[in-house]
């Protein structure tokens, strides 16, 4: 299906200022945030399915970028499912995963080079190298007796290296701590997302690891200072993180389309710019709702 036809099938979420100002409940705002996020997911899916150039396939470098888009789309689908089920606990964890993917992909496209892709691949394949070495060590300790499961694992690891066009011997003996020689926070700074890192990555990290704030927020009911009981029901998600994610992912798509630099994706750029404008307005109207409610 031509790109124009595909885009035409994506429903544009209306953001009518007068209508939203009349909202009396936060769930109405969440519905708008949900629909804008779903629209954004459609554009991610479209770009993840689009190739430009002479071949309808990706080389390894392009696959690193395209694979991030595919992963983003799938995580966004999970967010939509958790939002429908009204489970903020898992949505928060997914937010952290999406934020890391956004930072990584933006850093890759804004600093794309063969060396950076190789750094990413070598860093990512370190676990496979360590696992292969451990298996070989165990086989050697048995005087060459290899278990069937070990043989399957070694063959699988070898296929991974072959498909990546990275020989196992190319990995350094000393473990690499960060690909691209930058921590995730340094990558966020490099793509002008340090505030997003703290708000949408740093905060949800405590939910991933089960920190005390996560327990207080989602899993305990505080009866009085120092007195709690279990909260077994799920927490209703709120719009703020969804609006923020939509904006971050849409900006990432603009970076990606600029990297592609092909007129075939221009219609997507127009739709994403329009989405960003509507998402920003809806987010501002929700903030005004919260201020008015507090006052």
Secondary structure, DSSP 8 states (H G I E B T S, - for coil): --HHHHHHTS------HHHHHT--SHHHHHHHHHHHHHHHHHHHHHHHT---SS-SS--HHHHHHHHHHHHHHHHHHHHHHHHHTT-HHHHHHHHHHHHHHHHHHHHHHHT--HHHHHHHHHHHTHHHHHHHHHHHHHHHHTTT---HHHHHHHHHHHHHHHHHT--GGGS-SS--SSGGG--HHHHHHHTT-HHHIIIIIIHHHHHHHT-HHHIIIIIEEEEETTEEEE--S-----HHHHHHHHHHHHHHHHHHHHHHT-GGGHHHHHHHHHHHHHHHHHHHHHHHHHHHHH-
